[in-house]
Amino acid sequence: MKHNPTHIGQVESVSGNSVTIKMASSYPSNMPIIEGTVYRIGQIGSFLKIPLGYANLYGLVTQAGVMAMPDALLMAYKENPSIVDGHRWLQMILVGEQVGSNFERGVLQSPTSGDQVHLVTNDDLRVVYGGYNAQSSIVIGNQSASEGLEAQLDLDKLVSRHCAILGSTGSGKSNAVSIVMKAIAGKPLPSARVLMIDPHGEYSSSLRGKCRVFRVGANAAEGEEELCVPYWALPFRELMAIFPGKLSDQNEDYIRGKVLSFKRASAIGLGGLRAESITADSPIPFSIAQLWFDLDNFERTTFRADRITPETLTTVGDPATLTSNQYPIAGLGASAPFLNQKAKGILGFLDGMRSRILDQSYSFLFKPNGYTPDLNGVVPSDLPLLYSTWFGHGFPISILDLSAIPSEVMQTIAGCILKLTYDALFWGQKTVVGGKLQPLLIVLDEAHTYLKAGEESISSRTVQAIAKEGRKYGVGLLLVTQRPSELDETVLSQCGSIIALRMTNSRDKGHVVSAMQDELREMADVLSGLRTGEAIVSGEAVRIPSRIKFFQSNSSTKSSDPVASKLWANPSPNVATYETSVRNWRNQSFN
């Protein structure tokens, strides 16, 4: 019989879907040339094939060398190294089966000892990696095993089953996100919806022409729009958390009751709402200026000798400007005027509340353009217009740039945006803008900053809810982080697909491997040796676990490393440049 150059050895032992292979001692080279192509035998993550009649079983190499021997033989080898007799060893896991021209993940049959093992050629790889539906797949790069083969993802599984892109700083994570987003935006899908939470403003430049950017201090010349997050749409507890200071449980309930009464009064004007369904968390407009004024007035009121009639005002306040009513100062002892004995003692909290409302860096929240209620709770524009602005601008991607939001409330704001979006899709699930009829992919960049393990924040609670229930309502997650060890394990375990770029931290690697399917856990050590832009992709978005190389984005993200050797060669800047920097700082603007 003519020697088959792809034949490299035979099956020695099988345990579950793990196969130990003894390579033929007579095999001429670890780098055979077959039909003009050079192949490397024993590369971790490469494929091997076991023909079984009309079927071919495919497996991924997970171990090579002496340690790949069966345990019993390994023990004997330690006593007598000559027992190996020139043979080399590989270990692989079975991942799929080909019958005819069709390849499917998983295997129906197992090999037995003595079955022949072959190299996987480029023709075989086309069968393994091919077969994606052109409408429902995106191309993001090339296969590392053969750069002539495209790396594809199943778009439907990517969105509906959640995904995580994980990698250390400098591994090519931001480029990977940009490539995935461009691939989605490049499909002829006029109703595609992607909402990207971008805490550092990294992606507006790399996705220009495919997205609409919403940010505080928007540059209209660049096509950006002002980011508005109406305070009255926030849940009550998160709204109170925006203000400095602490409230006792009793005082929190007291203010909650006031907010509820304001919202019920506003609901009458909106019409069509059931009074019993309205709570302090309901997204109904009300005037926070009027709320502050009423609370502040109650605390400052002094009374005449009958202790019932309020004293005459010395200065008339104005809720529109957050100016307090002033009353005569209470007398000493038993002399009038008298203090309000029912006051709650929250003037300190109200002072902090006032300063926060007047703070210009919080205007996007307390004075959102078009969404600020008057003193009676009437708004020019309501939430339907806000959602339409976010998702109805004609681009597939909406970037909410949070870089200009004060850091102390960024986590809360991100969580509230997610909750507002998810609640709207949940309650609108039977409409054409609901997630079931128009799915939404939510991309969370730097997810570890507002999704920390064990934290009871609104962002953590909302993301957990989306991870567990979102697929039922057409809401998918794409988590992007360099610190997977800080993520909530429940959320990471719900990700049906994992795209793991280079990672060197042992704790982070451990979390990535625990989220992967069991058979791939032996490949953990490969993560630290990946090239920049290279990743191991596993899960439901790929037909088979793959090692891929992402395309390089034409326009880099803002997170790209500056080239010090070139930039330091420029002339030193003059004083005027620092004047611009300080003016921007004082104006809280880059313009």
N, C-alpha and C positions, 0 to 999 in steps of 0.2 A: 504494500500500500504506500502511496505517496505521502510524505510527511505533511501534515497540516500545520502551517506556521503559526496559527492562532492557538494551537493546543499547548498548554503550559503545565498541566499536571492533572491530579485526580483528587476526588473527595476522600479524605481520610476518616473524618467523623462528623456527625451531625448532632446538634443539641438545640432543640427548638428551631428557631430560624437562623441560628448561628452555625456556620459551616467552616470546618478546618480543612485546608487544602495543602497537600504535599506536592510541591513543584517537581517536575521531572529533573533528575540530576543531569540528564544529557542536554537540557535546553541550552542553546548556544549563548544567549545574551539576555541581559535585563532590559535591553533597548533594541528589540527586533525591528526590522524594516519590512513592512507588509504593503505591497502595492504602492511603494514610494512614500509611505507615511511612517514616521518613527513613533513607536509606542513605548511607554515606560511601564514596566511590570511592577506591581506592588505599591503604587502610589496610594496613600491614604485618601479615601473618598472616590477612588476610581472604580469602574465597573468590571465585573467578570461575568461570564455566561456559562451555564450548565445546560447543554442540550438534553432533552428528555423526549425522544420520539418527535412528535409534531410540535412540541412546546419547547420554549427556552426559558429557563429560570435566570433571573438577573439578581446580582448582589453587589453591595458596596464593600470595598476593602476597609476594614477597621483596624487591622493589626498586621505587621509584617516582621519576620525575623524569628529568632529562637522562642520568644515569649508567645508566639502564635501557635506553638505546638500544643497538642492535647495535654491536659494536666498530668496524666499518668506517664506519658513519654517525657514530659519536661522533668519530672522527678528522676527518671532513669538517666536523662541526659546530664543532670548535675553530678551523678555518680560516675558516668562514663560518656564523655563528650563524643567519642567515636561512633556512638550508636546512631547519630544522625546520618552518617554515611554520605555526606555531600549534598543531602537534600535541603531545600529551602522551604519555608513555611509561610502561609498566609491565612488570615482569618477574615471571613466576610459575613455580612448579614443579608438574608434574602429580602428583597424589596418589591419585586414584581415578576410578572409572568407574561410571555408573549406567545400567543397562539395565532398562527398565520401572520397577518400583518397588523394585528391588534395587540396593543400592550395595555395591561391593567395592573394597577397597584395591588399588592398582596399576592399570595401563592396558594393554589389549591392542592399542590403535591409537593413532596419533599424529596431531595436527592438521597441517594444511598451511597455507602462506601464503595469506592471504585468508579463512580461516575466521572466522566471526563470534564475538565474545566478549560475554558477557552478565553482568550482575550476578547474584548469588545471592540470591534472596529467602528469606523465612522458610519458605515452603513447601518450597523446595529444601533448606534447612538441616535441616528435619525428616527428610528422606530421608537426608541425609548422616550426621547424628548419631543417627538412630533405628536400630531393628533389633536392639537388644541383647536377649538373653534375660533375662527378669525374674528367673529363678532364679539365673543365674550372673553377674549384674551388680550393681554398687552405684552409688548416686547420691551425688556428693561436692560438687556445686555447680551453677553455671549457665555456659552458654557466654558468653564475653565478647562475641561477635558478636551474640548475641540472648539477653538475660537471661531470656526466656521459655522457653528450651530447656535441658533438664537436661544436666549434664556427667556422663557415666557411665564406669565402668571395668569391664573384663572381669575378674571375680574370679579365674577359673581361670588366666588368663594372668598376672595380677598375682602370684599365689602361685607358680606353677610356673616362670615365666620370670624371676623376680627383678625388683626395682624399686629405684629410688633417688629420694629426695626431697631436693633440693638447693636451698639458698638462703642468702643472707646473714642476719646477725642482724637481726631486726626485719622480715623479709620475710613472716612468717606461716607459718613452717615448722612450729612446734609445733602451731599450730591445724590445719594441713593433716593432720598425723599423727593428731591427735585425731578429725578428721572421718572419715578413712579407717577408723580403728579402730571408731568408732561405727557407721559404715555396715556394716561386717562383723558387728559384734555385733548389729545390728538385723535381720539376716536370720534366717529360721527354720531355723537350722543347729545342731542340738543337739550335734553332734560337732566343731564348729569348734575349732581350736587355734591360738592366737597366743601366742608367747613374746616378751615385750618386755624387752630389757636397757636399763634406765633408770638411767644413771649419776648423775643429779642429782635424782631423785625428782620429776620434773615432771608426770607424767601420772596419778597416783593420784586427784587431785581432779577432773580433767576427765573421767575415765572411771569415776567412782564408780557402782556399780550394774551395771557391765558387766565388771568385772575382779576378780581376787583379787590382793592386793598381798603380796609377801614381802620383808621387809626386816629388817635387824639392829636390834634394839630395837623390835619390832613393837608397835603399839597395838591390843590385842585388842578394845577398845571400838569401834574403827573397822573391825573385821572383818579386820585385817591378821594375817598369820602370820609366825612367825620364819623368817628365811632361814638355811638350813643347807646348807653345802657341805663334806661330809666329806673331811678331808685324805687319807684312805686311798684315795679314788677318783681322786685326782690322779695324772697321770703322774709318774714318779720325779723327772725333772729339774725339773719345775715345782714339786714339793714342796720340793726342795732350794733352789730360787730364792726361796722364801718367807723363808728364814732369812738373817740378815746374815752377811757374811763369804764368803770364797772357798775352794773346795776344789781341790786338785790333781786331775788326771785319775785318778791312782792311788788317792787317798783316796775320790774319788767312786765308783770301781768297788768299792772295799772296802765302803762303806756300801750300795751297790746290792746287793751279795751278801748282806749282812745282812737288808735289806728283803725280798729274794727268799725267804730261808729262813723269815722270819716269815710271809709270805703263803702259802707252801706248807704251813706247819703249820696255819694257819687254814683253808686249803682243805679239809683232811681233815675238819674239823668241818662245813663246808658241804655236802660230799658232791656227787657227780655231776660233778666236775671232773677233767680230765686233767692230771696233774702236768707233762707236757711242754709244755702250752699256757700255763702260768703264768709270767709275767715280773714284774719289779719295777714295771711299768706297769699290771698287771692291777688292776681295781677290787675288791680283796679286803681286808676289814678286817684290821688289825693294830694293836697298841698302840704308838704312837709314844713313850709314856712308858717302856715296857719297852725299846724300841730305844735311846733316849737313855741309860737306866740301864746297859745292857750295854756300850755304846760308851764311856761315861764310866768305868765300872769298870775296863775293860781298860787305859785310859790311866793310871789312878791306881795300879794294882796295883804293890806292891813285893815283893821276894822275899828269902827267907832266904839263908844262906850257900851252900846248894847251888844257888842261882839257879833252882830249879825249884819249890820249895814257896812259895806265897804267904804273906806275913806275916799275922798275926792282925789282924782289923779293930780299929781304935781306936774307930770310930763306925759303927754299922750304918745304911746308907742305906735309902731307901724309894722305889721307882719311882713309886708312886702320887702322892707329893708332890714328885717330882723332887729328892730329897735324895741326895747322893752318898755312897757308901761311903768311909770314910777309913782310910788305912793309915799305919803308921809312916813318918816322913819318911826318904828314902834317905840313907845315910851318905856321908861324903866319901871319896874314894879307893877303897881296896880293902876297906873295912869295910862289913858288912851293916847295914841292908837295902839291896838293890840295886834300881835302876830296872828297869822292864820294857823290855828292849832291842827288843822288837817293837812298842812303842807307835807310833802313826801321827802323833803330834804334832798332834792336832786338838782339844785341850782348849779353845782359844780359840773354835773354831767351835761346839763343844758348849755353851759358856757362852752364846753368842748364840742357839743353838737353844732352850736352856732358857728364856731370858728371853722369847723370842717365843711359846713355848707357854703361858707363864704370863700373857702380856699379855691383859687382858680384852677389848681391841678385836679380838682374833683368836679369841674364843670360838666364833664362828659356824663356824670352820674346825676348831679343835682340840678343842672341846668341844660339838659340835652336839647339840642336845637330842634324845635317842633314838637317835642314830647314833654315840655315843662307845663304842669297844670297851673291854672290860675288859683286864686285863693279859695275858690269854690270847687276845685278838683276837676275842672273842665280842661281837656287837652285839645290842641289843634289837630294832632295826629295821634293815632293809637297803635297798638301792637301789630295789627294786620299790615300796616304800612311798613313798620320796622322789618318784619319778616320778609315782606316783598322786596324791600331795599337790599337785604342781605342776600337773598337767593334769586331774585328776579332781574338781575342786571345783564343777563346775556352771556356771562362767562361761566364755565363749569366750576371754577374754584373761587371761594370767598375767603380772604385772609383777614382775620381779626388780629391786627398788630397791637399787642399789649405793651410794647416797649416804653411808651410814654406814661403808662399808668403807675402811680406810686407803688413802690415795691411792697409796702406793708399791707396793701389790700389787693395785690394782683391775684393771689391765690383765690381769695373770695370772689373777685370779679370773674375770674375764669370759671369757677364753679357755678356761679349764677348764670353766666352765658350758656353753659352746657345744660343747666336745668331748664332755663327758659326754652331752649331749642328742643330738648327731649320732651318736655311736657307738651309743647305745641304739636309735635309729631304724634305723641301718644294720644292726645285728645282729638287729633284730626286724622286718625288712622283710617276712617271711612271716607275721607275726602280725597280729591285728586292730588292735594299737596301733602298728604300724609306719607309717612315712611313706607307703607305697604305698597302704594302706587307710584311713589317717587322716592326711592331709597336715598339715604344720606350717609356719606362717609365723613366721620369726624376725625381729623388728624390732630393729635396732641403732641406738639414738639416739646422737648425737655419735660416729658411727662413726670419725671421724678420730683419736679419742683412743686407740683400740686396734687400728687398722688402718692404720698408717703405711706409706708406700711404702718398700720396701727393708728392712723390719724383719723379723727372724727370730724373732718371738714366737709363742707358742702361739695367741694370738688371730688373728694374721695368717695363720698356716698353716691354722687350722681354717676361717676364713671363706673363704680361697681354695679349700679343698677343697669347701666347701658350694657356692660360686659355680660351680665347674666340674662337680661331680658330684651336687649335692643334688637337682636336678630328677629324676634317675633314681630317687631314693629318697623322693620326696615332701616334700622340705625346701626351702622358698623363703626368700629374703632380701628384706628391705626396709631399705635403708641410708638413714640420715638424717644429713646433715652440712652444716655451713656452710663447710667447707674441702675441697671435692672435689680440689683440687690436692695435698692431702696423702694422699689415698687411694691404695691400690695400683691401678695402671691396669688390671691383669688383672681385678680384681674389678669395677671400674666398667664395663669393656667387656662383662662377662657379664650386666649388667643389661638385660633385654629391654625395660624401660620406664623412661623418665626423666621425672620431674616437676620442672621447673626453675622456681623462684620468682625473685624479683628478686635480681640478683647484679651487683656493681659491680667487684669485683677482677678485673683482666684475666687473671691466671693461672687463677683459678677458672673464669672464663667459658670460657677456652680448653679446660679439661678437660671442662666440660659439653658444649661444642659437639663435641669429639672423640668423645664417647660417643653423640651423636645420629646419626641417619641423615644421609648426606652431603647430601641436598637441603636440610636445614634449617639447615645451618651458616651460611648467609648471614643467618639471623635472629638471630645472636648478639647484635647490638647492641640488640635488643628487650629482652633480659634486664634491662638496667640501667634500663629505663623502665617496668617492670611495676609495677602498684599493689600495695599490701600485700594479701596473700591471693590474688593473681593469679599464674597459672603457665602455662607452655607444657608441654603433655603430649604426648609422642611415644612411639612404640614399640608393642609388641604388646598392651598392655592397652587401647588405644583403636583404634577403627576407622580413625581418621584423625587426624593431628596437630592439636591444638586449643589454643586460648588460652582458659583457663577462669578463673572466679572461685569460690574455695572458699566454702562456707557458713561462717558465723561460729559457733563453738562457744558454747553457752549458758554453760558453765562454763569459765573460762580456765585455762590451765596455769600452773604456778608461775613459768614463764619470762616471763610477761607483764610488760611494763614498768610500774613503779609510776608513778602520776600525781603528780609532784612538787608541782605547783601546789596540789593539794588536800591532800596529806598534810602539806606544810609549814605548812599553815594550822592544823593541830591544835596543842593545847598541848604544851609541851616536857615529855618524860617525866621522872619523878623518879628518885631514887637506887634505890628498890626495884626498878625495872625492870631496872637494870643488875645488881642482885643476882641476879635470876632468870636473866639471861643468863650470868653467871659460874658459877652453880650448874649450869645445863644443860651448860656447857662442861666443868666438872669431872666431871660425871656421864656425859658423852658421850650425852646424851639430851635430847629436846625435851619430855619429859613432866614 
